[in-house]
Amino acid sequence: MPDGSEEQRRFLLSLRGKRAAAFRSEVVPYFRYVLQSGFGLAASAILFAAVIGYANLLRDMPPNLPAGIIGAAALALAAVWSPMRTYLMPADPVFLLPMEMTVLHSYIRPAFMNAVRTGVFRPLAVYCIFVPLYVRAPATESEASGRSLALLGLIFAAVGAWNAYGAWRERQTIGQGARMLLRAARYAATLASVWALLNGAPLPAAGLTAGLLLLLGLVWRMTRQQKLPWERLIREEAAARRRWYRFLSWFVDVPSQDSRPAKRRWAAWIPERMAWNRGRAWPYLYGKTFIRGETFGAWARWHAAAFLVILAADHGAVSWVAFALAAFVGGVQLTELAGFKLALSAESLPLERDERRFAAAKTARAAGTAGTVLLWLAAAVPQGAYRETTGIALLAAGILWSVWVIPRRLAKPREDEDD
């Protein structure tokens, strides 16, 4: 370990740069396979369709479009999301603890400043996209004409920076319960402030925003906190790495990352309804592992978000596009079942190895079918389109994708199956 504060500072800056470069060298080579899979083309097509749809929306504005609600939700989500990459390793609290304050100022501070900059950019970018809708929608046209749009954008940027700072103070807070309460208060304050700034009178809205942000800032100062939350930052870094590898695993085999099982009692009972016999052993294990793992969390959150988007769309074409995209991505997420690593006790069971692939396929078929049908009902029933040809054709395509295409891919033998 180098001595002297200046040498320590240079060492820590170099260490963080090397770790960031090492992570990029790990994940960047896989993006060639992501692009070859057609994901880049699909993303470009979706972006192109979104731009065209937004332009058409601005040209033919629905009179009952809830632009205030849409803008408040989008801006609040952009502001409250405040990740911070530190690249800390589990051994760092042992080897770097003697120079903790130097780590805080020379290693963590650059990561925090990056989080602040991205916290400013995200809501500002969303606001720039939303402004044309804000000034044209009948529901918000009068509000938009009564305030400075440039000043409003700067305020939203400041709210994003405040959220980045608040997320850091939450990381420093001692106690899981206190941290969750502070996060809930920050989310509520952000949503209330954004809503007031978009839809309320300018001066009272600015006063409410300043009061909420100042009040919560005082609460942060009164909570018990630690200077450098080593364990919290290490867990967040490990979670960020798992998210990257989980995304890449949709397209190519990648090294497995350790996952944290969740109880999820509201769904974990489903595999227990299977008949207790030898033939159901692998489906039971895969069902339990899927429901208690991170793949199910990502899959459930994606379907919940798609469900809300479909319900809020209130437009047939938009609902069907959202349904098709959600069903496709949900099926791709389920392909991660092929790379599941079960517990060593499960690996040692005297069961047929070939049945593992079919158990993964059965689990994906059940989850994919349930998700597809749920999303289709959300898109078809409110619009009364469950008897239309388009709706029936999309349901058939979604079922085919979930019942045959994805399970067939999972049931195929893998090259590394014997390892």
Secondary structure as the mmCIF struct_conf table of DSSP 4:
data_model
#
loop_
_struct_conf.conf_type_id
_struct_conf.id
_struct_conf.beg_label_comp_id
_struct_conf.beg_label_asym_id
_struct_conf.beg_label_seq_id
_struct_conf.end_label_comp_id
_struct_conf.end_label_asym_id
_struct_conf.end_label_seq_id
BEND BEND1 GLY A 4 GLY A 4
HELX_RH_AL_P HELX_RH_AL_P1 SER A 5 VAL A 27
HELX_RH_3T_P HELX_RH_3T_P1 VAL A 28 TYR A 30
HELX_RH_AL_P HELX_RH_AL_P2 PHE A 31 GLN A 36
TURN_TY1_P TURN_TY1_P1 SER A 37 GLY A 38
HELX_RH_AL_P HELX_RH_AL_P3 PHE A 39 ARG A 59
BEND BEND2 ASP A 60 ASP A 60
TURN_TY1_P TURN_TY1_P2 PRO A 63 ASN A 64
HELX_RH_AL_P HELX_RH_AL_P4 ALA A 67 VAL A 80
TURN_TY1_P TURN_TY1_P3 PRO A 90 ALA A 91
HELX_RH_AL_P HELX_RH_AL_P5 ASP A 92 PHE A 95
BEND BEND3 LEU A 96 LEU A 96
HELX_RH_3T_P HELX_RH_3T_P2 LEU A 97 MET A 99
HELX_RH_AL_P HELX_RH_AL_P6 GLU A 100 VAL A 103
HELX_RH_PI_P HELX_RH_PI_P1 LEU A 104 ILE A 108
HELX_RH_AL_P HELX_RH_AL_P7 ARG A 109 ARG A 136
BEND BEND4 ALA A 137 ALA A 137
TURN_TY1_P TURN_TY1_P4 PRO A 138 THR A 140
HELX_RH_AL_P HELX_RH_AL_P8 GLU A 141 SER A 145
TURN_TY1_P TURN_TY1_P5 GLY A 146 GLY A 146
BEND BEND5 ARG A 147 ARG A 147
HELX_RH_AL_P HELX_RH_AL_P9 LEU A 149 GLN A 172
STRN STRN1 THR A 173 THR A 173
BEND BEND6 ILE A 174 GLY A 175
HELX_RH_AL_P HELX_RH_AL_P10 GLN A 176 ASN A 199
BEND BEND7 GLY A 200 GLY A 200
HELX_RH_AL_P HELX_RH_AL_P11 PRO A 202 MET A 222
BEND BEND8 THR A 223 THR A 223
STRN STRN2 GLN A 225 GLN A 225
BEND BEND9 LYS A 227 LYS A 227
HELX_RH_AL_P HELX_RH_AL_P12 TRP A 230 SER A 249
TURN_TY1_P TURN_TY1_P6 TRP A 250 PHE A 251
BEND BEND10 VAL A 252 VAL A 252
HELX_RH_AL_P HELX_RH_AL_P13 ARG A 265 ALA A 268
TURN_TY1_P TURN_TY1_P7 TRP A 269 TRP A 269
BEND BEND11 ILE A 270 ILE A 270
HELX_RH_3T_P HELX_RH_3T_P3 PRO A 271 ARG A 273
BEND BEND12 MET A 274 MET A 274
BEND BEND13 ASN A 277 ASN A 277
HELX_RH_3T_P HELX_RH_3T_P4 ARG A 278 ARG A 280
HELX_RH_AL_P HELX_RH_AL_P14 ALA A 281 ARG A 292
BEND BEND14 GLY A 293 GLY A 293
HELX_RH_AL_P HELX_RH_AL_P15 GLU A 294 ALA A 313
BEND BEND15 HIS A 315 HIS A 315
HELX_RH_AL_P HELX_RH_AL_P16 GLY A 316 LEU A 334
HELX_RH_3T_P HELX_RH_3T_P5 THR A 335 GLY A 339
HELX_RH_AL_P HELX_RH_AL_P17 LEU A 344 GLU A 347
TURN_TY1_P TURN_TY1_P8 SER A 348 SER A 348
BEND BEND16 LEU A 349 PRO A 350
TURN_TY1_P TURN_TY1_P9 ARG A 353 ARG A 353
HELX_RH_AL_P HELX_RH_AL_P18 ASP A 354 ALA A 380
TURN_TY1_P TURN_TY1_P10 VAL A 381 GLY A 384
TURN_TY1_P TURN_TY1_P11 TYR A 386 ARG A 387
BEND BEND17 GLU A 388 GLU A 388
HELX_RH_AL_P HELX_RH_AL_P19 THR A 389 LEU A 400
HELX_RH_PI_P HELX_RH_PI_P2 TRP A 401 VAL A 405
HELX_RH_AL_P HELX_RH_AL_P20 ILE A 406 ALA A 411
BEND BEND18 LYS A 412 LYS A 412
HELX_LH_PP_P HELX_LH_PP_P1 PRO A 413 ARG A 414
TURN_TY1_P TURN_TY1_P12 GLU A 415 ASP A 418
#
